[in-house]
Amino acid sequence: MTRQDIVNALELILNEAHTAVLATSDAECRPHLRWMTPALIPGRSRAIYAVTSPGFGKIAQLAARPEVEWLFQTPLLDTVVMARGKINVLDNPSILSEVLESLGPYMHSFWRLKGDERELRVLETVIQEAVYYKPMKGLKDTVTDW
C-alpha cells in the first residue's frame, strides 16, 4: 500500500462519514478525544485539515504536545484508517478559506460553538504514519513513507 492509496481511502471515508475522531494529550499526558470534521485539500495531500476556535481546550493541549492521532471509519466500520502526525495551528486567512470551503456544509455543530469567525484557526496535521484496516477481512497495512 502506498501513501496515495491511504489518501484515496481517506477521501472515500470522508465523502461518506464527514467526521473523524482526533486524539490529543494534555501537558500531564492525559488523552482527550473529540469528534471533528476534517478535510483533505487538493494539492496538500500530506496533511489533514480542520478548524477550531482559539478558546477551545485543544489549542492549549496542542501547544504542550502537538503529536496527535486521527481515527477515520466508514459508518459500517468496514474500513478504518488511523493517521499519526504533528499538528500546526495556523492563523492564515488563505488556508482558512480553503478549509472552510471544503468543510462548511458538514460543520453544523461547530457553527453553534465556534465564537467569532474572524478568530478561527486551522489545524494542519502533517501525517507521519497511517494504518489502513479492513477489519472484516483481517487486513492491516502501515504506511510510513510520507
Short mmCIF file of the C-alpha atoms (twelve columns), coordinates in Angstrom:
data_MODEL
# 
_entry.id   MODEL 
# 
loop_
_atom_site.group_PDB 
_atom_site.id 
_atom_site.type_symbol 
_atom_site.label_atom_id 
_atom_site.label_alt_id 
_atom_site.label_comp_id 
_atom_site.label_asym_id 
_atom_site.label_seq_id 
_atom_site.Cartn_x 
_atom_site.Cartn_y 
_atom_site.Cartn_z 
_atom_site.pdbx_PDB_model_num 
ATOM 1   C CA . MET A 1   0.000   0.000  0.000  1 
ATOM 2   C CA . THR A 2   1.252   3.497  -0.840 1 
ATOM 3   C CA . ARG A 3   0.693   6.969  0.567  1 
ATOM 4   C CA . GLN A 4   -1.666  7.700  -2.324 1 
ATOM 5   C CA . ASP A 5   -3.694  4.561  -1.516 1 
ATOM 6   C CA . ILE A 6   -4.173  5.900  2.031  1 
ATOM 7   C CA . VAL A 7   -5.160  9.347  0.714  1 
ATOM 8   C CA . ASN A 8   -7.700  7.701  -1.615 1 
ATOM 9   C CA . ALA A 9   -9.122  5.677  1.289  1 
ATOM 10  C CA . LEU A 10  -9.364  8.825  3.447  1 
ATOM 11  C CA . GLU A 11  -11.198 10.661 0.667  1 
ATOM 12  C CA . LEU A 12  -13.717 7.831  0.344  1 
ATOM 13  C CA . ILE A 13  -14.289 7.700  4.107  1 
ATOM 14  C CA . LEU A 14  -14.673 11.479 4.418  1 
ATOM 15  C CA . ASN A 15  -17.093 11.590 1.478  1 
ATOM 16  C CA . GLU A 16  -19.248 9.078  3.324  1 
ATOM 17  C CA . ALA A 17  -18.786 9.933  7.030  1 
ATOM 18  C CA . HIS A 18  -17.640 13.611 7.091  1 
ATOM 19  C CA . THR A 19  -16.286 13.151 10.633 1 
ATOM 20  C CA . ALA A 20  -13.355 11.601 12.451 1 
ATOM 21  C CA . VAL A 21  -12.024 11.358 15.993 1 
ATOM 22  C CA . LEU A 22  -8.982  13.441 16.949 1 
ATOM 23  C CA . ALA A 23  -6.861  12.255 19.888 1 
ATOM 24  C CA . THR A 24  -4.653  14.763 21.691 1 
ATOM 25  C CA . SER A 25  -2.941  14.704 25.067 1 
ATOM 26  C CA . ASP A 26  -2.527  17.476 27.575 1 
ATOM 27  C CA . ALA A 27  0.590   18.624 29.441 1 
ATOM 28  C CA . GLU A 28  0.015   15.855 32.028 1 
ATOM 29  C CA . CYS A 29  -0.181  13.240 29.230 1 
ATOM 30  C CA . ARG A 30  -3.922  12.628 29.755 1 
ATOM 31  C CA . PRO A 31  -5.643  11.667 26.498 1 
ATOM 32  C CA . HIS A 32  -8.509  13.701 25.049 1 
ATOM 33  C CA . LEU A 33  -10.767 12.516 22.219 1 
ATOM 34  C CA . ARG A 34  -13.206 14.624 20.232 1 
ATOM 35  C CA . TRP A 35  -15.260 14.360 17.089 1 
ATOM 36  C CA . MET A 36  -14.038 16.717 14.374 1 
ATOM 37  C CA . THR A 37  -14.904 17.500 10.779 1 
ATOM 38  C CA . PRO A 38  -11.612 17.104 8.887  1 
ATOM 39  C CA . ALA A 39  -10.792 17.614 5.231  1 
ATOM 40  C CA . LEU A 40  -8.154  16.801 2.687  1 
ATOM 41  C CA . ILE A 41  -7.226  19.755 0.494  1 
ATOM 42  C CA . PRO A 42  -6.305  19.098 -3.166 1 
ATOM 43  C CA . GLY A 43  -2.603  19.663 -3.723 1 
ATOM 44  C CA . ARG A 44  -1.859  19.316 0.009  1 
ATOM 45  C CA . SER A 45  -2.157  15.526 0.336  1 
ATOM 46  C CA . ARG A 46  0.453   15.167 3.082  1 
ATOM 47  C CA . ALA A 47  -1.822  16.761 5.676  1 
ATOM 48  C CA . ILE A 48  -5.269  16.628 7.250  1 
ATOM 49  C CA . TYR A 49  -7.044  19.923 7.909  1 
ATOM 50  C CA . ALA A 50  -9.689  21.029 10.403 1 
ATOM 51  C CA . VAL A 51  -10.707 24.282 12.073 1 
ATOM 52  C CA . THR A 52  -11.166 25.288 15.684 1 
ATOM 53  C CA . SER A 53  -11.672 28.315 17.861 1 
ATOM 54  C CA . PRO A 54  -8.663  29.558 19.838 1 
ATOM 55  C CA . GLY A 55  -10.672 29.353 23.074 1 
ATOM 56  C CA . PHE A 56  -11.222 25.603 22.810 1 
ATOM 57  C CA . GLY A 57  -9.118  23.386 25.086 1 
ATOM 58  C CA . LYS A 58  -7.373  21.580 22.275 1 
ATOM 59  C CA . ILE A 59  -5.319  24.701 21.478 1 
ATOM 60  C CA . ALA A 60  -3.564  24.545 24.885 1 
ATOM 61  C CA . GLN A 61  -3.168  20.773 24.556 1 
ATOM 62  C CA . LEU A 62  -1.555  21.144 21.133 1 
ATOM 63  C CA . ALA A 63  0.794   23.857 22.389 1 
ATOM 64  C CA . ALA A 64  2.046   21.406 25.035 1 
ATOM 65  C CA . ARG A 65  2.003   18.278 22.865 1 
ATOM 66  C CA . PRO A 66  1.481   18.645 19.086 1 
ATOM 67  C CA . GLU A 67  1.565   14.868 18.447 1 
ATOM 68  C CA . VAL A 68  -1.909  13.565 17.575 1 
ATOM 69  C CA . GLU A 69  -3.742  10.647 16.073 1 
ATOM 70  C CA . TRP A 70  -6.858  10.670 13.889 1 
ATOM 71  C CA . LEU A 71  -9.346  7.812  13.592 1 
ATOM 72  C CA . PHE A 72  -11.387 7.666  10.380 1 
ATOM 73  C CA . GLN A 73  -14.000 4.987  9.789  1 
ATOM 74  C CA . THR A 74  -16.851 4.233  7.450  1 
ATOM 75  C CA . PRO A 75  -20.306 4.072  9.069  1 
ATOM 76  C CA . LEU A 76  -20.285 0.284  8.599  1 
ATOM 77  C CA . LEU A 77  -16.798 0.027  10.182 1 
ATOM 78  C CA . ASP A 78  -15.611 -1.997 7.201  1 
ATOM 79  C CA . THR A 79  -12.718 0.403  6.521  1 
ATOM 80  C CA . VAL A 80  -10.687 2.184  9.201  1 
ATOM 81  C CA . VAL A 81  -7.696  4.492  8.813  1 
ATOM 82  C CA . MET A 82  -5.626  5.831  11.678 1 
ATOM 83  C CA . ALA A 83  -3.210  8.660  10.913 1 
ATOM 84  C CA . ARG A 84  -0.494  9.914  13.252 1 
ATOM 85  C CA . GLY A 85  1.377   13.169 12.984 1 
ATOM 86  C CA . LYS A 86  2.022   16.604 14.394 1 
ATOM 87  C CA . ILE A 87  -0.436  19.480 14.282 1 
ATOM 88  C CA . ASN A 88  0.475   23.007 13.312 1 
ATOM 89  C CA . VAL A 89  -2.006  25.661 14.450 1 
ATOM 90  C CA . LEU A 90  -2.221  28.133 11.564 1 
ATOM 91  C CA . ASP A 91  -3.527  31.678 11.572 1 
ATOM 92  C CA . ASN A 92  -3.611  32.070 7.788  1 
ATOM 93  C CA . PRO A 93  -6.723  33.552 6.107  1 
ATOM 94  C CA . SER A 94  -5.928  31.958 2.737  1 
ATOM 95  C CA . ILE A 95  -5.673  28.412 4.095  1 
ATOM 96  C CA . LEU A 96  -8.665  29.046 6.367  1 
ATOM 97  C CA . SER A 97  -10.713 29.994 3.317  1 
ATOM 98  C CA . GLU A 98  -9.696  26.778 1.509  1 
ATOM 99  C CA . VAL A 99  -10.537 24.620 4.508  1 
ATOM 100 C CA . LEU A 100 -13.877 26.310 5.196  1 
ATOM 101 C CA . GLU A 101 -14.868 25.930 1.546  1 
ATOM 102 C CA . SER A 102 -14.270 22.206 1.831  1 
ATOM 103 C CA . LEU A 103 -15.816 21.744 5.291  1 
ATOM 104 C CA . GLY A 104 -18.602 24.300 5.505  1 
ATOM 105 C CA . PRO A 105 -21.608 22.095 4.707  1 
ATOM 106 C CA . TYR A 106 -20.574 19.427 7.244  1 
ATOM 107 C CA . MET A 107 -19.913 21.552 10.336 1 
ATOM 108 C CA . HIS A 108 -23.407 22.037 11.787 1 
ATOM 109 C CA . SER A 109 -22.430 21.525 15.457 1 
ATOM 110 C CA . PHE A 110 -19.270 23.587 15.200 1 
ATOM 111 C CA . TRP A 111 -21.057 26.673 13.915 1 
ATOM 112 C CA . ARG A 112 -23.120 26.775 17.129 1 
ATOM 113 C CA . LEU A 113 -19.973 26.679 19.335 1 
ATOM 114 C CA . LYS A 114 -17.266 28.457 17.394 1 
ATOM 115 C CA . GLY A 115 -17.399 32.043 18.650 1 
ATOM 116 C CA . ASP A 116 -16.063 34.825 16.429 1 
ATOM 117 C CA . GLU A 117 -15.419 33.584 12.874 1 
ATOM 118 C CA . ARG A 118 -12.504 36.014 12.499 1 
ATOM 119 C CA . GLU A 119 -10.699 34.142 15.265 1 
ATOM 120 C CA . LEU A 120 -10.788 30.654 13.718 1 
ATOM 121 C CA . ARG A 121 -7.565  28.686 13.455 1 
ATOM 122 C CA . VAL A 122 -6.642  25.935 11.024 1 
ATOM 123 C CA . LEU A 123 -5.327  22.677 12.417 1 
ATOM 124 C CA . GLU A 124 -2.884  21.188 9.931  1 
ATOM 125 C CA . THR A 125 -1.880  17.640 10.807 1 
ATOM 126 C CA . VAL A 126 1.292   16.721 8.949  1 
ATOM 127 C CA . ILE A 127 0.927   12.969 8.564  1 
ATOM 128 C CA . GLN A 128 3.912   10.859 9.578  1 
ATOM 129 C CA . GLU A 129 2.325   7.412  9.569  1 
ATOM 130 C CA . ALA A 130 -1.015  5.851  8.652  1 
ATOM 131 C CA . VAL A 131 -2.533  2.449  9.309  1 
ATOM 132 C CA . TYR A 132 -5.202  1.033  7.000  1 
ATOM 133 C CA . TYR A 133 -7.573  -1.649 8.306  1 
ATOM 134 C CA . LYS A 134 -10.197 -3.836 6.703  1 
ATOM 135 C CA . PRO A 135 -11.409 -5.486 9.946  1 
ATOM 136 C CA . MET A 136 -13.832 -7.942 8.336  1 
ATOM 137 C CA . LYS A 137 -11.096 -9.200 6.013  1 
ATOM 138 C CA . GLY A 138 -8.300  -9.243 8.618  1 
ATOM 139 C CA . LEU A 139 -6.256  -6.787 6.517  1 
ATOM 140 C CA . LYS A 140 -3.883  -4.292 8.129  1 
ATOM 141 C CA . ASP A 141 -1.236  -2.233 6.347  1 
ATOM 142 C CA . THR A 142 1.019   0.522  7.717  1 
ATOM 143 C CA . VAL A 143 2.457   3.306  5.561  1 
ATOM 144 C CA . THR A 144 5.357   5.318  6.970  1 
ATOM 145 C CA . ASP A 145 6.615   6.856  3.726  1 
ATOM 146 C CA . TRP A 146 5.045   10.337 3.840  1 
# 
